[in-house]
Amino acid sequence: MSCPGHHGRPGASSAQVKSVATASAAALLLSLLPRHALAQLEAPTPQAQPAPAATPAAEPSLEADSQAQPSDESATEAPVEAAQQILPAGDDGIAEVVVTGIRGSLGRAMDIKRDNKQLVDAIVAVDIGKFPDNNTVEALQRVTGIQVGGRDSGEANNVTIRGLNDISTTLNGRQVFTATDRSIALADIPASLLGGVNVYKTRSPDMIEGGVAGQIDVRTQRPFDFDGSKLVLSARGIHSEEGDTTDPTVSALLSNRWNTGIGEIGALVNVSYQRLRFRDQTTWAGSLDPYDAATGDRVPEFNADGTRIINRGTALSNAPGSTIDVDGTPTEYLLLRDAMGGFDKYGERERPAGNIALQWAPNEKSKYLLEAIYFGLRGKDANSQLFAFTNGPRYAGHTDDFETYDGTNVVSRNYLDAPNIYTNVNASKPKTDNYMYALGGEWQLVDNFSVKSETIYQTTKYTQLSQGMNLDGTRYRADVAFNADGKGTPSLEFLDDPATEGIDESDLSDPNQWRYTWYYDSITRNKGDAWTWTADGDWRVDYGALEKIRFGVRYDRHDAKSRSGNQQANCEAVAGCDTSLASNPDRYETTPGNFFSGEANYPSRWLTGDYRSARQRRREPRNVWLQRRTGLRSRELLRHSREHLRGLRDG
């Protein structure tokens, strides 16, 4: 058979090469099939199939070419024999190939849902270290009926089930908590530690009480989960576009099991470390209130006789020319937002975690477990805010420069003279350590009756130091638009005063135009521990509609302690306190810049308090620190300082 444009043997030669290649691949596949499957393939077809339509000459048939070449049969047999010699065979001489992947994970999850009487959803990690998520919360967003939120600081950090957030959390079926809470921050558990997560949307009597919305059970890996040895190393980098940083997420798992003279023994070690540097940027606008259209002053809440003019939260008309009675006089008003601000939050977070599990099965009817789990959090962040009042006096000579949205009395743009602004930084340094230890066993006493029991001890600590600093200032003029581009993007611009040569009032990073005011800090130290013992029985009765009886007993002793304190001081209220930033360069820093990636007409950077300097003096009461900056001492202040130090030590 020949192709158009080819003559005689060359066309047949081309088809023969394809036939041999196909026969070799088919032979390799046939060699992997069980013999009964091969017999079925070799058996004649019970019913004759209609003959295929004739192949046009322009499209050479591979089947026709293989029939024209009897030598291809020997070419098929040779690869089959070679493949059977190379591939390892079982006792019956048949090779076995096992392929696992995402389908295996889905199958296990379906089994969990099928075997439970409650409404359960599950995710299962067959391939360890291949979750595309950083923490348990982000992994749960793939479960039906689960919503994740709190998307800030570079990740999601809270979970709801069907919109409800009263959720109880367990770890390998054990109640787990952080410090004084009754639940744990699921975001603190790295996804690389997960063996799976079960989400119970309905409750059963054998579950720990609490959690109206449901229960989330996080399961870690154990050595008997694997056949033989397992070694997994995982490393990846996470790039933050806003922070322009790349951070590591690494994990390692080593597991093995051995048959010994005392039974089967398994051991597993799993460790994980995450680091994430983040940056979040947000703008916001203040409340919408009525202002006198003629004077620009806010409409008061009370008349001169003390009667209320308008209640806060009352819906007002936004039609042009709308009025409110003030002391009996209809007064036209405009609706204006009283402030605008922006948050620039930046920091980093580290999450070390690990678990060790030892399992022993002396026989087929008993199994023992010793397990230790740890996960922690190390964080530090600074959230700096630029706050500007947008309801102050308008430009001199520009009293009619309010701009409103078309067809309304709602101000879209305002011009301010000598606006008051301030920046403040709220910094925090959280630290969490969670430890859990468990020793337990399972026994199949008879064929239809089994018992399991565990003793668990867990201890957890949470510490957070929070600090804040305020810087105040006044600028020449401001131009503010609440929807500058028609898409909700705000605009806040500070103008330079041409009369003050050498000073740029539009520059918010100039320390000479700020003054130091408030400082405040707080510290929280929470600790909790618990001893728990459980014993559960499972009796299969198979009596009519009654299939199984489960029963158990649980003893739990949970102790929790919480201590906190705070203090604050106003430098302007302390006699002799120096509010100048220029003479105190250790009290401020500049935000990273390029705020909102330049997509809003907003100051790119501004000065904010330097919480690191204050943290170095955190053992001093703020008023003592401020006084010491001025060289003042007093017996009373030193006494307060000693009391504060004693409280920190005792706490």
MINU-402068 format. One record per residue (C-alpha): x, y, z; residue in one letter. Coordinates in steps of 0.1 Angstrom, whole numbers, padded with zeros to 4 digits, always signed. Example, Ala and Ser with C-alpha at 12.3 -4.5 7.8 and 13.67 -1.06 7.14 Angstrom:
2
+0123-0045+0078a
+0137-0011+0071s
END
This chain:
651
+0000+0000+0000m
+0014+0034-0009s
+0007+0069+0000c
+0001+0096-0026p
+0034+0110-0037g
+0052+0079-0026h
+0058+0047-0046h
+0063+0011-0037g
+0084+0001-0007r
+0091+0035+0010p
+0055+0039+0019g
+0052+0004+0033a
+0085+0008+0052s
+0072+0039+0070s
+0040+0021+0081a
+0061-0009+0093q
+0081+0012+0117v
+0049+0025+0133k
+0036-0011+0136s
+0066-0024+0154v
+0067+0006+0179a
+0030+0001+0186t
+0034-0036+0191a
+0063-0031+0216s
+0042-0007+0237a
+0013-0030+0236a
+0035-0060+0246a
+0047-0041+0277l
+0012-0033+0287l
+0000-0069+0281l
+0029-0082+0303s
+0015-0062+0332l
-0020-0078+0331l
-0030-0108+0352p
-0031-0141+0332r
-0069-0143+0334h
-0071-0109+0318a
-0047-0120+0291l
-0069-0151+0285a
-0099-0129+0281q
-0081-0107+0256l
-0069-0138+0236e
-0103-0155+0236a
-0124-0151+0205p
-0152-0125+0206t
-0186-0141+0213p
-0203-0119+0187q
-0188-0109+0154a
-0185-0072+0149q
-0193-0055+0117p
-0164-0051+0094a
-0149-0016+0094p
-0154+0006+0064a
-0126+0004+0038a
-0098+0028+0044t
-0092+0053+0016p
-0059+0049-0002a
-0049+0083+0008a
-0049+0072+0045e
-0028+0041+0050p
-0042+0016+0076s
-0018+0005+0103l
-0039-0027+0108e
-0036-0035+0071a
+0001-0030+0072d
+0006-0053+0102s
-0013-0080+0084q
+0009-0076+0054a
+0040-0082+0076q
+0038-0116+0092p
+0072-0111+0109s
+0055-0085+0133d
+0041-0114+0154e
+0076-0125+0164s
+0084-0088+0171a
+0055-0088+0195t
+0065-0120+0214e
+0100-0108+0220a
+0091-0077+0239p
+0066-0097+0260v
+0093-0122+0270e
+0119-0094+0277a
+0094-0074+0298a
+0085-0105+0319q
+0122-0112+0325q
+0129-0076+0336i
+0098-0068+0357l
+0098-0083+0393p
+0071-0109+0397a
+0050-0121+0427g
+0046-0157+0438d
+0024-0164+0409d
+0048-0149+0384g
+0027-0119+0377i
+0041-0084+0381a
+0022-0059+0403e
+0021-0022+0397v
+0005+0002+0422v
-0002+0038+0412v
-0013+0063+0438t
-0020+0100+0436g
-0048+0125+0441i
-0074+0097+0434r
-0061+0079+0464g
-0067+0109+0486s
-0102+0114+0472l
-0110+0077+0478g
-0100+0078+0514r
-0120+0109+0520a
-0150+0093+0504m
-0146+0063+0527d
-0146+0085+0558i
-0178+0102+0546k
-0194+0068+0538r
-0185+0051+0571d
-0198+0079+0594n
-0234+0083+0605k
-0230+0121+0608q
-0226+0147+0580l
-0188+0146+0576v
-0164+0161+0551d
-0127+0152+0550a
-0094+0160+0533i
-0067+0133+0533v
-0030+0137+0527a
-0018+0106+0509v
+0011+0124+0494d
+0028+0140+0524i
+0041+0176+0519g
+0020+0182+0488k
-0008+0203+0503f
-0007+0235+0483p
-0015+0255+0515d
+0005+0269+0544n
-0018+0261+0573n
-0048+0241+0583t
-0072+0269+0578v
-0062+0274+0542e
-0064+0237+0536a
-0100+0236+0549l
-0112+0261+0524q
-0114+0232+0500r
-0141+0215+0520v
-0177+0220+0511t
-0196+0241+0537g
-0164+0256+0551i
-0158+0293+0549q
-0124+0309+0558v
-0119+0345+0567g
-0096+0369+0584g
-0075+0372+0553r
-0048+0395+0566d
-0011+0393+0575s
-0005+0371+0544g
-0030+0343+0551e
-0065+0332+0562a
-0068+0326+0600n
-0103+0317+0610n
-0130+0292+0600v
-0168+0290+0600t
-0190+0260+0593i
-0221+0270+0573r
-0215+0306+0585g
-0212+0298+0622l
-0180+0302+0642n
-0188+0283+0674d
-0165+0254+0665i
-0148+0229+0688s
-0114+0216+0677t
-0097+0183+0684t
-0063+0169+0676l
-0063+0132+0668n
-0097+0130+0685g
-0084+0148+0717r
-0097+0181+0729q
-0069+0207+0723v
-0067+0243+0733f
-0045+0274+0734t
-0038+0289+0769a
-0071+0300+0784t
-0093+0292+0754d
-0112+0260+0748r
-0101+0257+0712s
-0069+0262+0693i
-0059+0286+0665a
-0060+0262+0635l
-0038+0286+0616a
-0009+0277+0639d
-0009+0240+0626i
+0011+0238+0594p
-0005+0219+0566a
+0027+0198+0562s
+0019+0181+0595l
-0015+0169+0584l
-0025+0134+0578g
-0061+0146+0572g
-0089+0167+0586v
-0124+0156+0594n
-0152+0183+0596v
-0182+0171+0615y
-0212+0192+0606k
-0236+0173+0629t
-0227+0159+0663r
-0230+0125+0679s
-0231+0115+0716p
-0195+0102+0716d
-0181+0136+0706m
-0167+0161+0732i
-0193+0187+0742e
-0192+0223+0728g
-0192+0237+0693g
-0227+0245+0681v
-0215+0248+0645a
-0196+0215+0645g
-0163+0200+0652q
-0130+0199+0633i
-0106+0170+0640d
-0071+0175+0628v
-0051+0142+0623r
-0013+0139+0622t
+0007+0111+0606q
+0016+0078+0624r
+0040+0051+0613p
+0014+0024+0608f
-0003+0047+0582d
+0024+0037+0558f
+0035+0004+0543d
+0072+0001+0552g
+0095+0030+0552s
+0087+0066+0542k
+0110+0095+0536l
+0096+0129+0525v
+0115+0161+0522l
+0097+0193+0511s
+0109+0228+0505a
+0094+0258+0487r
+0096+0295+0487g
+0067+0319+0491i
+0071+0353+0474h
+0052+0383+0488s
+0045+0408+0461e
+0037+0437+0484e
+0066+0431+0508g
+0089+0420+0480d
+0102+0391+0501t
+0107+0354+0495t
+0104+0331+0526d
+0109+0294+0532p
+0085+0266+0541t
+0103+0233+0548v
+0093+0200+0562s
+0107+0165+0566a
+0090+0132+0575l
+0108+0099+0583l
+0088+0068+0591s
+0095+0031+0592n
+0081-0001+0606r
+0098-0034+0615w
+0087-0070+0623n
+0106-0081+0655t
+0104-0109+0680g
+0080-0089+0702i
+0057-0078+0673g
+0056-0050+0648e
+0071-0017+0658i
+0068+0017+0640g
+0085+0050+0645a
+0078+0084+0629l
+0094+0119+0631v
+0078+0148+0613n
+0091+0184+0615v
+0081+0216+0599s
+0092+0252+0598y
+0075+0282+0581q
+0085+0318+0579r
+0064+0345+0563l
+0070+0382+0560r
+0039+0402+0550f
+0026+0436+0543r
-0011+0447+0542d
-0024+0481+0531q
-0059+0495+0537t
-0077+0528+0534t
-0109+0537+0550w
-0134+0566+0554a
-0151+0579+0586g
-0188+0582+0595s
-0212+0601+0572l
-0227+0630+0592d
-0248+0661+0585p
-0230+0695+0581y
-0244+0730+0577d
-0243+0737+0540a
-0236+0774+0546a
-0210+0773+0574t
-0195+0738+0570g
-0200+0732+0608d
-0214+0699+0619r
-0252+0700+0627v
-0254+0697+0666p
-0272+0668+0683e
-0291+0691+0706f
-0310+0723+0704n
-0302+0752+0727a
-0330+0741+0751d
-0314+0706+0753g
-0339+0687+0731t
-0323+0663+0707r
-0321+0674+0671i
-0313+0640+0656i
-0303+0606+0669n
-0271+0590+0657r
-0279+0563+0632g
-0311+0579+0619t
-0315+0577+0582a
-0313+0611+0565l
-0324+0621+0530s
-0296+0626+0505n
-0317+0647+0482a
-0303+0681+0473p
-0316+0709+0495g
-0327+0686+0523s
-0331+0704+0557t
-0330+0697+0594i
-0348+0719+0620d
-0321+0735+0643v
-0337+0756+0671d
-0368+0758+0650g
-0350+0770+0618t
-0349+0747+0587p
-0312+0743+0580t
-0299+0729+0547e
-0273+0702+0553y
-0247+0682+0534l
-0236+0647+0543l
-0199+0646+0548l
-0175+0619+0561r
-0155+0632+0591d
-0122+0614+0586a
-0100+0594+0563m
-0072+0570+0572g
-0048+0544+0559g
-0032+0514+0575f
+0002+0501+0566d
+0008+0468+0584k
+0041+0449+0581y
+0058+0422+0600g
+0068+0385+0600e
+0056+0352+0615r
+0075+0320+0622e
+0058+0286+0629r
+0079+0257+0641p
+0061+0224+0645a
+0068+0187+0649g
+0055+0154+0661n
+0070+0121+0672i
+0050+0089+0672a
+0059+0053+0683l
+0035+0024+0677q
+0038-0012+0688w
+0015-0041+0678a
+0026-0072+0697p
-0001-0092+0680n
-0032-0087+0657e
-0055-0079+0687k
-0036-0051+0704s
-0018-0019+0695k
-0001+0007+0716y
+0008+0044+0709l
+0032+0069+0724l
+0030+0104+0708e
+0044+0139+0713a
+0032+0169+0693i
+0045+0205+0693y
+0035+0236+0674f
+0043+0272+0681g
+0042+0308+0668l
+0067+0335+0668r
+0055+0368+0654g
+0061+0406+0654k
+0043+0432+0634d
+0037+0470+0633a
+0004+0485+0621n
+0009+0521+0613s
-0021+0544+0606q
-0022+0578+0590l
-0053+0596+0603f
-0067+0629+0588a
-0098+0648+0599f
-0117+0657+0568t
-0144+0679+0583n
-0123+0708+0594g
-0124+0744+0582p
-0124+0750+0544r
-0099+0771+0526y
-0102+0808+0533a
-0121+0823+0504g
-0132+0789+0492h
-0164+0785+0514t
-0184+0772+0484d
-0159+0745+0473d
-0178+0715+0485f
-0183+0691+0457e
-0212+0666+0458t
-0222+0635+0438y
-0246+0643+0410d
-0282+0645+0422g
-0273+0642+0459t
-0262+0663+0489n
-0234+0638+0497v
-0200+0654+0496v
-0176+0637+0472s
-0147+0662+0477r
-0137+0686+0504n
-0109+0712+0508y
-0094+0718+0543l
-0074+0746+0558d
-0048+0737+0586a
-0061+0701+0589p
-0051+0681+0620n
-0035+0648+0614i
-0017+0621+0634y
+0000+0588+0629t
+0000+0560+0654n
+0016+0526+0654v
+0002+0495+0672n
+0029+0469+0674a
+0026+0434+0688s
+0049+0405+0696k
+0029+0372+0701p
+0045+0340+0712k
+0027+0306+0715t
+0040+0272+0726d
+0017+0241+0726n
+0028+0207+0737y
+0007+0175+0738m
+0018+0140+0750y
-0003+0109+0747a
+0000+0072+0757l
-0027+0048+0748g
-0037+0014+0735g
-0063-0006+0716e
-0074-0041+0724w
-0097-0065+0705q
-0109-0086+0735l
-0132-0108+0714v
-0143-0107+0678d
-0172-0083+0684n
-0159-0063+0714f
-0129-0038+0715s
-0116-0013+0740v
-0093+0016+0737k
-0078+0040+0763s
-0055+0070+0764e
-0038+0092+0790t
-0031+0127+0776i
-0012+0157+0791y
-0010+0190+0773q
+0005+0224+0783t
+0003+0256+0765t
+0016+0292+0769k
+0006+0324+0751y
+0024+0358+0756t
+0017+0390+0738q
+0034+0424+0742l
+0015+0452+0725s
+0027+0488+0722q
+0015+0520+0707g
+0029+0554+0700m
+0012+0586+0686n
+0027+0615+0666l
+0006+0646+0660d
+0009+0673+0635g
-0009+0701+0615t
-0005+0707+0578r
-0011+0737+0556y
-0039+0725+0534r
-0055+0692+0523a
-0075+0681+0493d
-0096+0650+0499v
-0118+0631+0475a
-0138+0601+0488f
-0142+0585+0453n
-0116+0600+0431a
-0118+0577+0401d
-0155+0566+0404g
-0144+0531+0415k
-0141+0537+0452g
-0104+0548+0453t
-0098+0576+0478p
-0076+0606+0474s
-0058+0625+0501l
-0033+0651+0492e
-0014+0676+0514f
-0003+0708+0497l
+0029+0728+0502d
+0026+0764+0515d
+0044+0787+0490p
+0050+0813+0518a
+0072+0790+0539t
+0104+0787+0518e
+0126+0757+0528g
+0097+0738+0544i
+0076+0713+0524d
+0043+0708+0542e
+0034+0680+0518s
+0064+0659+0531d
+0050+0636+0559l
+0085+0621+0566s
+0099+0654+0579d
+0104+0650+0617p
+0104+0688+0622n
+0066+0688+0614q
+0056+0662+0640w
+0055+0661+0678r
+0056+0631+0701y
+0024+0627+0722t
+0010+0594+0735w
+0027+0561+0745y
+0008+0530+0757y
+0016+0494+0762d
+0001+0462+0775s
+0012+0427+0782i
-0008+0395+0784t
+0004+0361+0797r
-0019+0331+0796n
-0011+0296+0805k
-0031+0264+0805g
-0026+0227+0811d
-0047+0196+0813a
-0047+0160+0823w
-0071+0137+0804t
-0079+0100+0806w
-0104+0083+0783t
-0117+0048+0780a
-0141+0037+0752d
-0157+0005+0743g
-0172-0007+0710d
-0196-0037+0711w
-0210-0050+0678r
-0243-0066+0684v
-0260-0069+0650d
-0294-0072+0666y
-0320-0061+0640g
-0317-0024+0636a
-0292-0022+0664l
-0257-0027+0649e
-0233-0014+0675k
-0232-0001+0710i
-0205+0025+0720r
-0198+0036+0755f
-0170+0054+0773g
-0158+0074+0802v
-0136+0106+0802r
-0119+0124+0830y
-0104+0159+0823d
-0088+0184+0846r
-0081+0217+0829h
-0063+0246+0847d
-0059+0280+0832a
-0043+0313+0843k
-0044+0347+0827s
-0025+0378+0837r
-0025+0412+0819s
-0017+0448+0825g
-0014+0481+0807n
-0001+0516+0811q
+0000+0548+0792q
+0013+0583+0793a
+0009+0616+0774n
+0041+0634+0769c
+0023+0667+0765e
+0008+0663+0799a
+0041+0655+0817v
+0059+0687+0828a
+0091+0692+0810g
+0086+0662+0786c
+0103+0669+0752d
+0078+0663+0724t
+0103+0672+0697s
+0111+0644+0673l
+0141+0661+0659a
+0158+0659+0693s
+0147+0623+0699n
+0155+0604+0667p
+0151+0570+0685d
+0113+0576+0689r
+0103+0574+0652y
+0108+0556+0620e
+0095+0559+0584t
+0070+0534+0569t
+0083+0513+0540p
+0069+0536+0513g
+0051+0529+0480n
+0018+0528+0499f
-0010+0511+0479f
+0015+0505+0451s
+0009+0540+0439g
-0027+0531+0428e
-0043+0557+0450a
-0035+0594+0453n
-0024+0590+0489y
+0009+0598+0507p
+0035+0572+0499s
+0051+0571+0533r
+0049+0589+0567w
+0066+0590+0601l
+0054+0567+0628t
+0065+0558+0663g
+0095+0534+0667d
+0082+0507+0689y
+0116+0489+0689r
+0131+0517+0710s
+0102+0516+0734a
+0104+0478+0737r
+0139+0481+0750q
+0125+0502+0778r
+0093+0481+0784r
+0102+0473+0820r
+0099+0510+0828e
+0066+0527+0834p
+0060+0551+0806r
+0059+0582+0828n
+0092+0573+0844v
+0107+0569+0809w
+0094+0603+0798l
+0106+0619+0830q
+0140+0604+0826r
+0142+0619+0791r
+0140+0653+0808t
+0164+0644+0836g
+0137+0646+0863l
+0135+0621+0892r
+0111+0617+0920s
+0107+0592+0949r
+0071+0586+0939e
+0080+0577+0903l
+0107+0554+0914l
+0082+0536+0937r
+0058+0531+0908h
+0087+0517+0888s
+0096+0492+0914r
+0060+0481+0917e
+0057+0477+0880h
+0089+0456+0878l
+0077+0434+0907r
+0044+0428+0888g
+0062+0418+0856l
+0085+0394+0876r
+0056+0378+0895d
+0035+0376+0863g
END
